[in-house]
Each structure stands twice: as structure tokens, then as C-alpha cells.
């Protein structure tokens, strides 16, 4: 049985090339292959480095030169890479190290903001005048106050100007100090009235004898902010509105919480309006109760009684003159004559003087009241409650809505009254309505995926990796693979199948498996010859030098 001739080592993978095959290539193709390999390696290394390069974020913006040098020195000691931004003079560090670097720099007191504080007093020169010491103290105080104001989140930078008068020995000529504050706010940020008031009181508490009215606060646009504090008492306070909103929301939550187990979470809606009195009333009273005639009801403070009795002869009287001015004669006892005076005669009367004085002091009834009514008292509450129809499923499985009964509505009304603390004397009002809801359930508006920051960051990372893979794959498939394929010799045709299949795909008729006749062998040989001839022609066209050398060798051997 004839055998089919086969060529050994005729198939060579396009991705593998031996050293002998590489040496047979021309110098131009060797250089191209080396450059291609170097380009692949450079592309892979560059893609790897680019994928591992961290993204830089702003550490500090608009940093003064003095602080910038200190920050760079601190970053070098911490081995933190940094970059400079041409626009804005910002210092950039890797994104993952921004917060850590800020905390560590803050521990070192950086940045100082370009403001000199009390460290100016540490470098006092010997022999400095009192005026220079006062100027340095004022500069240090201004710097410290500016640093304190800059710690507010909305403030980007601040400048403080102190106007302190010279001390005087005359009390009438003493002038109170004043302060001017210039604020540079971050773009899109504003200060509330409370924040401006905090800055004003901070200045007033930091400078001795500085009244609040002598503090002026101005922003970078020239708007006077400190006047808002003066008008605060004469206009509506925003905290009052917040208090009303919190109070109403509290009542709404209480009403919905007590009705939800009965009606369901999506079947009840409540709104409450509160009329709150924010007026402030202070009253001082002194009440005197009139004196009571009843001694038991009156409180005796003090009581004094004086009673005197005196007896003696008649007082001599007469016309004043010489006789009356004489000294009295010696007294003599009267001589009683006869018995008539003892029995029937009248006895001479003895004069008697009696005197009685009584003084009683009572306590005066007095009531002193100092009443201060608290603000935020509820004057009136108005509540409105809407309850959805009850859902009912019939025997066929169809869902129908039916209204609540009068007893159920009355029960709900009573529950709401107790939950809100209904007071009829206060004038509270309550309305409970049973209606069919158009939309049952709250529509929760989720943030779209394309607006979610986490999804955006993940998409950036995935896109970055996909771009690197696409570039590498394009270079390998479209550039390197065709180039390597052109360098390798074409593979030989595979041997015919054992089943007698011809090179054109037709099988030998009437042949058993493993048997090949002479006609099939000749056909296969002719096909191989034609293929080799085609390759030789193509090689003569592509590499004429190699063909010429082969022909030259043949001629030399034949000669």
C-alpha cells in the first residue's frame, strides 16, 4: 500500500520563533521585531504605571509664600508627594492622603494664614521704644483675632483693624476702642445673622472696654453685615419659624403615629397649623390691701398704752402781781371747830386728774409680684386629617374601596383630639375627612445612577482600566500580530485525512477507511506541488535576494 509523503516541521506557530529562524531574517526585519517587542514592553509598563498613578487633589489653595515653604518642608519630611497648580497657586497631593496630610499639618500649626500673631512678641529687640511695643502688641492682637475668624467654615480670609485710643488720666476724655473686620467669604457662601452676631461678640469679648456697637463687619463686596444685628430685635426671627415648624411636625407625627395601626401607613395624611405667641411680657406689681376693722384679721406691729392719775389742792389763782409772786406761807393744819362739822357739815372735795393714752400700730398689707411670661405659648391649634377609603376584597378577588362608617370617623376624631391635646377654650379646631386617595403610597425619588458620586468614581476606574486593555489589545492584534505573521514562513499544508478525503474536500469514492489508491496519491502530490510552486513564486517576489542565492547555489553545485 502506498504511503502519503509528508513534510516534517512544516507548521510553526505565529507566536513562537526559534533563534535559528530569527537569525535567518534580514536586518530590517530583525530591527522591526526588536522595536515591536520594545514597544509592547513600553506600552505594558506605561499602562501599568498610568493605572497605578494616584489622582491629585487640592491640599491648600492660595497659600502665601511663607506658609507654602513651611508646608512643602513638612510634606517632604512626611514623604508625601506633591505638585503645584499653575492656576490659583494650589498645592496638590494624592487623593488618599489629603485628609491625613491636613491633620498632620494642622498639628504643626500650618498653615498660619500669613498672619502674625503673638509670636511677634517673642522676637522683641532690646531697647525697643514703648511706641514700638504698643504697635507690635496691636499687630499681634489683630492677627490672633483674624485667625479666630478664619476658623469659621464660610470665611476664606479675614483682616482685623483695631482703633485703640491712647490712655488718658482724665476720665471724661477716655475714648472707647473700635474694631473693623473685613471678611473674604468662599464663593457661594453667606453668613447668617447668628454668625455675624457671633463675630461681633467675639471681638467685643477679646478687646477690653469694647462695646458691641463699636464693631463693624464688612464682606468682600462692601456689604455691611453688622447692621443686621441691630435690626434683629425689630424684625422677625428665623428661629421662631423653625420653632413653629418643629412644633407642627411634632403634632403631625403624633397624629399619624396613632392612626397608622388603624388605617395603614399610606392611608392617612395630617396637617397642623399652630398659632404661637412670641410676645414677651414683664409685669411688676405692688398691691396694698385696705385696713380691716376686725382686730383679729389685722396684724399688730406695736401697741403702747399710757395711763396717769394725780391728786392735790386747788391751784391758787389770781391776777399776777406782787402778791402772787410772794413765796408761799408756811402750811398749817386746819382747826376743826365744834361737832357740827363732823356730823352735818360738808367735807372739802380733793381735786383728782386722770390721763389715759393708747397707741396701736398695725402692719400694712402689701403684695409684690414680678411676673415674666414665657414666649412661644400656643394660642390656637388647627388640625386637618384625611383618611383613605378602606380596601375590601370580594369573593371574586376584586379590590373595591368603601368609605368608613360614621362611628369609625367619630372614633378617629376622638383619637386625634387626645393626641393633639385639643382645648376648646383655646379655640382649637379639628377636621377629619374620609376620601379616596388618588395615589396610595409615597413616591421615593432615588438619586439616578449617573448622578451618584460613588457610581461616578467606580465608572471612572472601570473606564480607565478598559481603556488600557483596549489600547494594549489593539496594539497586539492590529500591529504586532500582522508584523510577526509576515516574518514567519507560511505553514505547510496538512496531510490528507486517513479516510481518503482529497485536498479539495471530496472523498475518494468506494474507499474504505485507511485505504488510498494511486489516483488519490497522485492528486495529493499534485496539490502539494502546486502549493509549493505558489509559495516559491511568492518568495521570489518578496525576497528576490534569497531566491538568487538559492539559484546561485544550485548552479555552483551543478557546475
VEXROMAR-33221 format. One record per residue (C-alpha): x negated, y negated, z negated; residue in one letter. Coordinates in steps of 0.5 Angstrom, whole numbers, padded with zeros to 4 digits, always signed. Layout:
N
<site <X Y Z> 'A'>
...
! end
This chain:
559
<site <+0000 +0000 +0000> 'X'>
<site <-0003 -0007 +0002> 'X'>
<site <-0004 -0012 -0003> 'X'>
<site <-0003 -0019 -0003> 'X'>
<site <-0009 -0023 -0004> 'X'>
<site <-0009 -0028 -0009> 'X'>
<site <-0014 -0034 -0011> 'X'>
<site <-0017 -0035 -0017> 'X'>
<site <-0017 -0041 -0021> 'X'>
<site <-0013 -0045 -0016> 'X'>
<site <-0008 -0048 -0022> 'X'>
<site <-0011 -0054 -0026> 'X'>
<site <-0006 -0058 -0031> 'X'>
<site <-0006 -0065 -0029> 'X'>
<site <-0007 -0067 -0036> 'X'>
<site <-0013 -0063 -0037> 'X'>
<site <-0020 -0064 -0033> 'X'>
<site <-0027 -0060 -0035> 'X'>
<site <-0033 -0063 -0035> 'X'>
<site <-0035 -0060 -0028> 'X'>
<site <-0029 -0063 -0025> 'X'>
<site <-0031 -0070 -0028> 'X'>
<site <-0038 -0069 -0025> 'X'>
<site <-0035 -0068 -0018> 'X'>
<site <-0031 -0074 -0018> 'X'>
<site <-0034 -0080 -0015> 'X'>
<site <-0037 -0086 -0019> 'X'>
<site <-0031 -0091 -0017> 'X'>
<site <-0026 -0085 -0020> 'X'>
<site <-0031 -0084 -0026> 'X'>
<site <-0030 -0091 -0028> 'X'>
<site <-0023 -0092 -0027> 'X'>
<site <-0022 -0086 -0031> 'X'>
<site <-0026 -0089 -0037> 'X'>
<site <-0023 -0095 -0036> 'X'>
<site <-0016 -0092 -0036> 'X'>
<site <-0018 -0088 -0043> 'X'>
<site <-0021 -0094 -0046> 'X'>
<site <-0014 -0098 -0044> 'X'>
<site <-0010 -0092 -0047> 'X'>
<site <-0014 -0092 -0054> 'X'>
<site <-0014 -0100 -0054> 'X'>
<site <-0006 -0100 -0053> 'X'>
<site <-0005 -0095 -0058> 'X'>
<site <-0010 -0099 -0063> 'X'>
<site <-0007 -0105 -0061> 'X'>
<site <+0001 -0103 -0062> 'X'>
<site <-0001 -0099 -0069> 'X'>
<site <-0004 -0106 -0071> 'X'>
<site <+0001 -0110 -0069> 'X'>
<site <+0006 -0105 -0072> 'X'>
<site <+0003 -0106 -0079> 'X'>
<site <+0002 -0113 -0079> 'X'>
<site <+0006 -0117 -0084> 'X'>
<site <+0010 -0123 -0083> 'X'>
<site <+0008 -0129 -0086> 'X'>
<site <+0013 -0134 -0090> 'X'>
<site <+0012 -0141 -0093> 'X'>
<site <+0009 -0141 -0100> 'X'>
<site <+0009 -0148 -0100> 'X'>
<site <+0011 -0154 -0096> 'X'>
<site <+0008 -0161 -0095> 'X'>
<site <+0002 -0159 -0100> 'X'>
<site <-0002 -0165 -0102> 'X'>
<site <-0010 -0164 -0100> 'X'>
<site <-0012 -0164 -0108> 'X'>
<site <-0007 -0158 -0109> 'X'>
<site <-0008 -0155 -0103> 'X'>
<site <-0015 -0154 -0104> 'X'>
<site <-0014 -0151 -0111> 'X'>
<site <-0008 -0146 -0108> 'X'>
<site <-0013 -0144 -0103> 'X'>
<site <-0018 -0142 -0108> 'X'>
<site <-0013 -0139 -0112> 'X'>
<site <-0011 -0135 -0106> 'X'>
<site <-0018 -0133 -0105> 'X'>
<site <-0019 -0130 -0112> 'X'>
<site <-0013 -0126 -0112> 'X'>
<site <-0015 -0123 -0105> 'X'>
<site <-0008 -0126 -0102> 'X'>
<site <-0009 -0127 -0094> 'X'>
<site <-0006 -0134 -0092> 'X'>
<site <-0005 -0138 -0086> 'X'>
<site <-0004 -0145 -0084> 'X'>
<site <+0002 -0148 -0080> 'X'>
<site <+0001 -0154 -0076> 'X'>
<site <+0008 -0157 -0077> 'X'>
<site <+0009 -0159 -0084> 'X'>
<site <+0002 -0157 -0087> 'X'>
<site <+0005 -0151 -0090> 'X'>
<site <+0001 -0145 -0093> 'X'>
<site <+0004 -0138 -0090> 'X'>
<site <+0003 -0132 -0094> 'X'>
<site <+0005 -0125 -0093> 'X'>
<site <+0013 -0124 -0094> 'X'>
<site <+0012 -0119 -0099> 'X'>
<site <+0007 -0123 -0103> 'X'>
<site <+0011 -0129 -0103> 'X'>
<site <+0014 -0129 -0110> 'X'>
<site <+0008 -0126 -0113> 'X'>
<site <+0004 -0131 -0111> 'X'>
<site <+0008 -0136 -0113> 'X'>
<site <+0009 -0134 -0120> 'X'>
<site <+0001 -0133 -0121> 'X'>
<site <+0000 -0140 -0118> 'X'>
<site <+0005 -0142 -0123> 'X'>
<site <+0002 -0139 -0129> 'X'>
<site <-0004 -0143 -0127> 'X'>
<site <+0000 -0150 -0126> 'X'>
<site <+0000 -0150 -0119> 'X'>
<site <+0002 -0154 -0115> 'X'>
<site <+0001 -0160 -0119> 'X'>
<site <+0005 -0164 -0114> 'X'>
<site <+0000 -0169 -0113> 'X'>
<site <+0002 -0173 -0119> 'X'>
<site <-0003 -0175 -0125> 'X'>
<site <+0000 -0173 -0132> 'X'>
<site <-0003 -0174 -0139> 'X'>
<site <-0010 -0171 -0136> 'X'>
<site <-0012 -0178 -0134> 'X'>
<site <-0013 -0179 -0142> 'X'>
<site <-0018 -0173 -0142> 'X'>
<site <-0023 -0177 -0138> 'X'>
<site <-0023 -0184 -0142> 'X'>
<site <-0029 -0187 -0141> 'X'>
<site <-0033 -0190 -0147> 'X'>
<site <-0032 -0198 -0147> 'X'>
<site <-0025 -0198 -0143> 'X'>
<site <-0021 -0204 -0145> 'X'>
<site <-0014 -0204 -0148> 'X'>
<site <-0011 -0206 -0142> 'X'>
<site <-0014 -0200 -0138> 'X'>
<site <-0012 -0195 -0143> 'X'>
<site <-0005 -0198 -0143> 'X'>
<site <-0005 -0197 -0136> 'X'>
<site <-0007 -0190 -0136> 'X'>
<site <-0002 -0189 -0141> 'X'>
<site <+0003 -0191 -0137> 'X'>
<site <+0001 -0188 -0131> 'X'>
<site <+0001 -0181 -0135> 'X'>
<site <+0008 -0182 -0137> 'X'>
<site <+0010 -0184 -0130> 'X'>
<site <+0007 -0177 -0128> 'X'>
<site <+0010 -0173 -0133> 'X'>
<site <+0017 -0176 -0132> 'X'>
<site <+0016 -0175 -0125> 'X'>
<site <+0014 -0167 -0126> 'X'>
<site <+0020 -0166 -0130> 'X'>
<site <+0025 -0169 -0125> 'X'>
<site <+0022 -0165 -0119> 'X'>
<site <+0023 -0158 -0123> 'X'>
<site <+0031 -0160 -0121> 'X'>
<site <+0032 -0155 -0115> 'X'>
<site <+0035 -0160 -0111> 'X'>
<site <+0030 -0165 -0112> 'X'>
<site <+0024 -0164 -0107> 'X'>
<site <+0019 -0170 -0110> 'X'>
<site <+0020 -0176 -0115> 'X'>
<site <+0017 -0182 -0117> 'X'>
<site <+0018 -0186 -0123> 'X'>
<site <+0017 -0193 -0124> 'X'>
<site <+0016 -0196 -0132> 'X'>
<site <+0017 -0203 -0133> 'X'>
<site <+0015 -0204 -0141> 'X'>
<site <+0014 -0211 -0143> 'X'>
<site <+0008 -0213 -0148> 'X'>
<site <+0010 -0212 -0155> 'X'>
<site <+0011 -0219 -0159> 'X'>
<site <+0011 -0221 -0166> 'X'>
<site <+0018 -0225 -0165> 'X'>
<site <+0024 -0220 -0166> 'X'>
<site <+0028 -0225 -0161> 'X'>
<site <+0023 -0224 -0156> 'X'>
<site <+0023 -0217 -0155> 'X'>
<site <+0025 -0214 -0149> 'X'>
<site <+0027 -0207 -0147> 'X'>
<site <+0024 -0203 -0142> 'X'>
<site <+0027 -0201 -0136> 'X'>
<site <+0026 -0195 -0131> 'X'>
<site <+0027 -0194 -0124> 'X'>
<site <+0027 -0187 -0121> 'X'>
<site <+0026 -0185 -0113> 'X'>
<site <+0029 -0178 -0111> 'X'>
<site <+0027 -0175 -0105> 'X'>
<site <+0032 -0169 -0104> 'X'>
<site <+0032 -0163 -0100> 'X'>
<site <+0035 -0163 -0093> 'X'>
<site <+0043 -0162 -0094> 'X'>
<site <+0042 -0162 -0102> 'X'>
<site <+0046 -0167 -0106> 'X'>
<site <+0046 -0169 -0114> 'X'>
<site <+0053 -0168 -0118> 'X'>
<site <+0055 -0173 -0123> 'X'>
<site <+0053 -0169 -0128> 'X'>
<site <+0046 -0168 -0125> 'X'>
<site <+0045 -0176 -0125> 'X'>
<site <+0047 -0177 -0132> 'X'>
<site <+0042 -0171 -0134> 'X'>
<site <+0036 -0175 -0130> 'X'>
<site <+0038 -0182 -0134> 'X'>
<site <+0039 -0179 -0141> 'X'>
<site <+0032 -0175 -0139> 'X'>
<site <+0029 -0182 -0138> 'X'>
<site <+0032 -0185 -0144> 'X'>
<site <+0030 -0180 -0149> 'X'>
<site <+0023 -0180 -0146> 'X'>
<site <+0021 -0187 -0147> 'X'>
<site <+0022 -0191 -0153> 'X'>
<site <+0027 -0196 -0154> 'X'>
<site <+0030 -0195 -0147> 'X'>
<site <+0038 -0195 -0146> 'X'>
<site <+0041 -0191 -0141> 'X'>
<site <+0044 -0198 -0138> 'X'>
<site <+0037 -0200 -0136> 'X'>
<site <+0035 -0193 -0132> 'X'>
<site <+0036 -0194 -0124> 'X'>
<site <+0036 -0188 -0120> 'X'>
<site <+0036 -0188 -0112> 'X'>
<site <+0035 -0183 -0107> 'X'>
<site <+0031 -0183 -0101> 'X'>
<site <+0037 -0186 -0097> 'X'>
<site <+0037 -0192 -0101> 'X'>
<site <+0044 -0190 -0105> 'X'>
<site <+0044 -0192 -0112> 'X'>
<site <+0046 -0186 -0116> 'X'>
<site <+0046 -0188 -0123> 'X'>
<site <+0052 -0193 -0122> 'X'>
<site <+0056 -0186 -0122> 'X'>
<site <+0055 -0185 -0129> 'X'>
<site <+0058 -0192 -0131> 'X'>
<site <+0064 -0190 -0127> 'X'>
<site <+0065 -0183 -0130> 'X'>
<site <+0070 -0186 -0135> 'X'>
<site <+0074 -0190 -0130> 'X'>
<site <+0076 -0184 -0125> 'X'>
<site <+0078 -0177 -0125> 'X'>
<site <+0073 -0172 -0128> 'X'>
<site <+0072 -0166 -0124> 'X'>
<site <+0071 -0162 -0130> 'X'>
<site <+0079 -0163 -0131> 'X'>
<site <+0080 -0160 -0124> 'X'>
<site <+0076 -0154 -0126> 'X'>
<site <+0080 -0153 -0133> 'X'>
<site <+0086 -0153 -0129> 'X'>
<site <+0084 -0148 -0124> 'X'>
<site <+0082 -0143 -0129> 'X'>
<site <+0088 -0144 -0133> 'X'>
<site <+0093 -0143 -0128> 'X'>
<site <+0088 -0137 -0125> 'X'>
<site <+0089 -0134 -0132> 'X'>
<site <+0096 -0134 -0132> 'X'>
<site <+0097 -0131 -0125> 'X'>
<site <+0092 -0125 -0127> 'X'>
<site <+0096 -0124 -0134> 'X'>
<site <+0103 -0124 -0130> 'X'>
<site <+0100 -0120 -0124> 'X'>
<site <+0097 -0115 -0129> 'X'>
<site <+0104 -0114 -0133> 'X'>
<site <+0108 -0113 -0126> 'X'>
<site <+0103 -0109 -0123> 'X'>
<site <+0104 -0102 -0126> 'X'>
<site <+0111 -0103 -0124> 'X'>
<site <+0111 -0106 -0117> 'X'>
<site <+0104 -0104 -0115> 'X'>
<site <+0098 -0108 -0113> 'X'>
<site <+0100 -0110 -0107> 'X'>
<site <+0108 -0112 -0108> 'X'>
<site <+0107 -0118 -0113> 'X'>
<site <+0105 -0125 -0112> 'X'>
<site <+0105 -0130 -0117> 'X'>
<site <+0103 -0138 -0117> 'X'>
<site <+0103 -0142 -0123> 'X'>
<site <+0102 -0150 -0124> 'X'>
<site <+0100 -0153 -0130> 'X'>
<site <+0101 -0160 -0132> 'X'>
<site <+0096 -0161 -0137> 'X'>
<site <+0095 -0168 -0141> 'X'>
<site <+0088 -0170 -0142> 'X'>
<site <+0089 -0177 -0145> 'X'>
<site <+0085 -0178 -0152> 'X'>
<site <+0089 -0181 -0158> 'X'>
<site <+0086 -0183 -0164> 'X'>
<site <+0090 -0186 -0170> 'X'>
<site <+0088 -0188 -0177> 'X'>
<site <+0094 -0190 -0182> 'X'>
<site <+0095 -0192 -0189> 'X'>
<site <+0101 -0191 -0192> 'X'>
<site <+0104 -0194 -0198> 'X'>
<site <+0110 -0191 -0202> 'X'>
<site <+0114 -0196 -0206> 'X'>
<site <+0114 -0196 -0213> 'X'>
<site <+0119 -0191 -0216> 'X'>
<site <+0123 -0194 -0222> 'X'>
<site <+0123 -0187 -0225> 'X'>
<site <+0118 -0186 -0230> 'X'>
<site <+0117 -0179 -0229> 'X'>
<site <+0115 -0180 -0222> 'X'>
<site <+0110 -0186 -0223> 'X'>
<site <+0103 -0184 -0225> 'X'>
<site <+0101 -0189 -0230> 'X'>
<site <+0094 -0191 -0230> 'X'>
<site <+0093 -0195 -0236> 'X'>
<site <+0098 -0198 -0242> 'X'>
<site <+0097 -0203 -0247> 'X'>
<site <+0101 -0205 -0253> 'X'>
<site <+0100 -0211 -0258> 'X'>
<site <+0105 -0212 -0264> 'X'>
<site <+0103 -0217 -0269> 'X'>
<site <+0107 -0220 -0276> 'X'>
<site <+0106 -0226 -0280> 'X'>
<site <+0109 -0229 -0287> 'X'>
<site <+0108 -0235 -0291> 'X'>
<site <+0110 -0242 -0293> 'X'>
<site <+0114 -0247 -0289> 'X'>
<site <+0109 -0251 -0285> 'X'>
<site <+0109 -0259 -0287> 'X'>
<site <+0111 -0263 -0282> 'X'>
<site <+0111 -0271 -0281> 'X'>
<site <+0108 -0277 -0278> 'X'>
<site <+0101 -0276 -0277> 'X'>
<site <+0097 -0282 -0281> 'X'>
<site <+0093 -0283 -0287> 'X'>
<site <+0098 -0279 -0292> 'X'>
<site <+0098 -0273 -0287> 'X'>
<site <+0090 -0273 -0287> 'X'>
<site <+0089 -0272 -0294> 'X'>
<site <+0087 -0266 -0297> 'X'>
<site <+0092 -0261 -0300> 'X'>
<site <+0093 -0262 -0307> 'X'>
<site <+0092 -0256 -0312> 'X'>
<site <+0097 -0251 -0312> 'X'>
<site <+0101 -0250 -0318> 'X'>
<site <+0106 -0245 -0320> 'X'>
<site <+0114 -0247 -0320> 'X'>
<site <+0117 -0247 -0326> 'X'>
<site <+0124 -0244 -0327> 'X'>
<site <+0129 -0248 -0331> 'X'>
<site <+0135 -0244 -0334> 'X'>
<site <+0138 -0238 -0333> 'X'>
<site <+0143 -0241 -0327> 'X'>
<site <+0137 -0240 -0322> 'X'>
<site <+0136 -0233 -0324> 'X'>
<site <+0143 -0231 -0323> 'X'>
<site <+0147 -0235 -0319> 'X'>
<site <+0142 -0240 -0315> 'X'>
<site <+0140 -0238 -0308> 'X'>
<site <+0132 -0236 -0308> 'X'>
<site <+0128 -0240 -0303> 'X'>
<site <+0127 -0236 -0296> 'X'>
<site <+0120 -0234 -0294> 'X'>
<site <+0118 -0235 -0286> 'X'>
<site <+0116 -0229 -0282> 'X'>
<site <+0113 -0229 -0275> 'X'>
<site <+0113 -0223 -0271> 'X'>
<site <+0110 -0222 -0264> 'X'>
<site <+0110 -0215 -0259> 'X'>
<site <+0107 -0215 -0252> 'X'>
<site <+0107 -0209 -0248> 'X'>
<site <+0103 -0208 -0241> 'X'>
<site <+0103 -0202 -0237> 'X'>
<site <+0099 -0201 -0230> 'X'>
<site <+0102 -0196 -0225> 'X'>
<site <+0098 -0192 -0219> 'X'>
<site <+0099 -0195 -0213> 'X'>
<site <+0102 -0189 -0208> 'X'>
<site <+0097 -0189 -0202> 'X'>
<site <+0096 -0184 -0196> 'X'>
<site <+0090 -0185 -0191> 'X'>
<site <+0091 -0181 -0184> 'X'>
<site <+0086 -0181 -0179> 'X'>
<site <+0089 -0177 -0173> 'X'>
<site <+0085 -0175 -0167> 'X'>
<site <+0089 -0171 -0162> 'X'>
<site <+0085 -0166 -0157> 'X'>
<site <+0085 -0167 -0150> 'X'>
<site <+0087 -0161 -0145> 'X'>
<site <+0094 -0160 -0148> 'X'>
<site <+0099 -0156 -0144> 'X'>
<site <+0105 -0161 -0143> 'X'>
<site <+0109 -0156 -0138> 'X'>
<site <+0108 -0150 -0134> 'X'>
<site <+0112 -0148 -0128> 'X'>
<site <+0111 -0141 -0125> 'X'>
<site <+0114 -0137 -0119> 'X'>
<site <+0114 -0130 -0118> 'X'>
<site <+0115 -0126 -0111> 'X'>
<site <+0116 -0118 -0112> 'X'>
<site <+0117 -0114 -0105> 'X'>
<site <+0122 -0109 -0104> 'X'>
<site <+0122 -0102 -0106> 'X'>
<site <+0120 -0097 -0101> 'X'>
<site <+0124 -0091 -0101> 'X'>
<site <+0123 -0084 -0097> 'X'>
<site <+0129 -0081 -0095> 'X'>
<site <+0131 -0073 -0093> 'X'>
<site <+0128 -0074 -0086> 'X'>
<site <+0121 -0077 -0089> 'X'>
<site <+0123 -0084 -0086> 'X'>
<site <+0121 -0090 -0090> 'X'>
<site <+0126 -0095 -0092> 'X'>
<site <+0126 -0102 -0096> 'X'>
<site <+0131 -0103 -0101> 'X'>
<site <+0132 -0109 -0106> 'X'>
<site <+0131 -0109 -0113> 'X'>
<site <+0137 -0109 -0118> 'X'>
<site <+0140 -0115 -0122> 'X'>
<site <+0138 -0111 -0128> 'X'>
<site <+0131 -0110 -0126> 'X'>
<site <+0130 -0117 -0124> 'X'>
<site <+0132 -0119 -0131> 'X'>
<site <+0127 -0114 -0134> 'X'>
<site <+0121 -0117 -0129> 'X'>
<site <+0124 -0124 -0131> 'X'>
<site <+0123 -0123 -0139> 'X'>
<site <+0116 -0120 -0138> 'X'>
<site <+0114 -0126 -0134> 'X'>
<site <+0117 -0130 -0140> 'X'>
<site <+0113 -0127 -0145> 'X'>
<site <+0106 -0126 -0141> 'X'>
<site <+0106 -0134 -0140> 'X'>
<site <+0109 -0136 -0146> 'X'>
<site <+0115 -0139 -0144> 'X'>
<site <+0117 -0145 -0148> 'X'>
<site <+0124 -0148 -0146> 'X'>
<site <+0123 -0154 -0151> 'X'>
<site <+0117 -0156 -0147> 'X'>
<site <+0121 -0156 -0140> 'X'>
<site <+0117 -0150 -0137> 'X'>
<site <+0121 -0147 -0131> 'X'>
<site <+0120 -0140 -0128> 'X'>
<site <+0123 -0137 -0122> 'X'>
<site <+0123 -0129 -0120> 'X'>
<site <+0125 -0128 -0113> 'X'>
<site <+0125 -0121 -0109> 'X'>
<site <+0124 -0121 -0102> 'X'>
<site <+0121 -0116 -0096> 'X'>
<site <+0113 -0118 -0095> 'X'>
<site <+0111 -0118 -0088> 'X'>
<site <+0104 -0116 -0089> 'X'>
<site <+0103 -0111 -0095> 'X'>
<site <+0096 -0111 -0097> 'X'>
<site <+0091 -0115 -0097> 'X'>
<site <+0086 -0116 -0091> 'X'>
<site <+0079 -0116 -0093> 'X'>
<site <+0074 -0119 -0089> 'X'>
<site <+0068 -0116 -0089> 'X'>
<site <+0062 -0119 -0086> 'X'>
<site <+0060 -0117 -0079> 'X'>
<site <+0054 -0112 -0078> 'X'>
<site <+0051 -0117 -0073> 'X'>
<site <+0051 -0123 -0079> 'X'>
<site <+0049 -0118 -0085> 'X'>
<site <+0042 -0120 -0087> 'X'>
<site <+0040 -0113 -0088> 'X'>
<site <+0042 -0110 -0082> 'X'>
<site <+0038 -0116 -0078> 'X'>
<site <+0032 -0114 -0081> 'X'>
<site <+0033 -0107 -0080> 'X'>
<site <+0034 -0108 -0073> 'X'>
<site <+0028 -0113 -0072> 'X'>
<site <+0024 -0107 -0075> 'X'>
<site <+0027 -0102 -0070> 'X'>
<site <+0027 -0106 -0064> 'X'>
<site <+0019 -0107 -0066> 'X'>
<site <+0018 -0100 -0066> 'X'>
<site <+0022 -0099 -0060> 'X'>
<site <+0018 -0104 -0056> 'X'>
<site <+0012 -0101 -0058> 'X'>
<site <+0014 -0094 -0056> 'X'>
<site <+0017 -0097 -0049> 'X'>
<site <+0010 -0100 -0047> 'X'>
<site <+0006 -0094 -0049> 'X'>
<site <+0011 -0089 -0045> 'X'>
<site <+0011 -0094 -0039> 'X'>
<site <+0003 -0094 -0039> 'X'>
<site <+0003 -0087 -0040> 'X'>
<site <+0008 -0085 -0035> 'X'>
<site <+0007 -0090 -0029> 'X'>
<site <+0000 -0092 -0030> 'X'>
<site <-0004 -0086 -0033> 'X'>
<site <-0001 -0080 -0030> 'X'>
<site <-0001 -0082 -0023> 'X'>
<site <-0008 -0084 -0023> 'X'>
<site <-0010 -0077 -0027> 'X'>
<site <-0006 -0074 -0022> 'X'>
<site <-0010 -0077 -0016> 'X'>
<site <-0016 -0075 -0019> 'X'>
<site <-0015 -0067 -0020> 'X'>
<site <-0015 -0063 -0014> 'X'>
<site <-0008 -0060 -0012> 'X'>
<site <-0006 -0054 -0015> 'X'>
<site <-0006 -0047 -0010> 'X'>
<site <+0001 -0044 -0008> 'X'>
<site <+0004 -0039 -0013> 'X'>
<site <+0003 -0032 -0011> 'X'>
<site <+0010 -0029 -0008> 'X'>
<site <+0014 -0025 -0012> 'X'>
<site <+0014 -0018 -0013> 'X'>
<site <+0021 -0017 -0011> 'X'>
<site <+0019 -0018 -0004> 'X'>
<site <+0021 -0026 -0003> 'X'>
<site <+0018 -0030 +0002> 'X'>
<site <+0015 -0036 +0002> 'X'>
<site <+0021 -0040 +0005> 'X'>
<site <+0025 -0037 +0000> 'X'>
<site <+0028 -0031 +0004> 'X'>
<site <+0027 -0024 +0001> 'X'>
<site <+0025 -0018 +0005> 'X'>
<site <+0031 -0014 +0008> 'X'>
<site <+0031 -0007 +0006> 'X'>
<site <+0025 -0007 +0001> 'X'>
<site <+0025 -0004 -0006> 'X'>
<site <+0022 -0008 -0012> 'X'>
<site <+0015 -0007 -0012> 'X'>
<site <+0014 -0006 -0004> 'X'>
<site <+0012 -0010 +0001> 'X'>
<site <+0011 -0008 +0008> 'X'>
<site <+0006 -0011 +0013> 'X'>
<site <+0010 -0016 +0016> 'X'>
<site <+0011 -0020 +0010> 'X'>
<site <+0004 -0020 +0008> 'X'>
<site <+0002 -0023 +0015> 'X'>
<site <+0008 -0028 +0014> 'X'>
<site <+0005 -0030 +0007> 'X'>
<site <-0002 -0030 +0009> 'X'>
<site <+0000 -0035 +0015> 'X'>
<site <+0004 -0039 +0010> 'X'>
<site <-0003 -0040 +0006> 'X'>
<site <-0007 -0041 +0012> 'X'>
<site <-0002 -0047 +0014> 'X'>
<site <-0002 -0050 +0007> 'X'>
<site <-0010 -0049 +0006> 'X'>
<site <-0010 -0053 +0013> 'X'>
<site <-0006 -0058 +0011> 'X'>
<site <-0010 -0059 +0005> 'X'>
<site <-0016 -0059 +0009> 'X'>
<site <-0013 -0065 +0013> 'X'>
<site <-0011 -0069 +0007> 'X'>
<site <-0018 -0068 +0004> 'X'>
<site <-0021 -0070 +0011> 'X'>
<site <-0017 -0077 +0011> 'X'>
<site <-0018 -0078 +0003> 'X'>
<site <-0025 -0076 +0002> 'X'>
<site <-0029 -0076 +0009> 'X'>
<site <-0036 -0076 +0006> 'X'>
<site <-0034 -0070 +0002> 'X'>
<site <-0032 -0066 +0009> 'X'>
<site <-0038 -0069 +0012> 'X'>
<site <-0043 -0066 +0007> 'X'>
<site <-0039 -0059 +0008> 'X'>
<site <-0039 -0059 +0015> 'X'>
<site <-0047 -0061 +0015> 'X'>
<site <-0048 -0055 +0010> 'X'>
<site <-0044 -0050 +0015> 'X'>
<site <-0049 -0053 +0021> 'X'>
<site <-0055 -0052 +0017> 'X'>
<site <-0053 -0045 +0015> 'X'>
<site <-0051 -0043 +0022> 'X'>
<site <-0058 -0046 +0025> 'X'>
! end
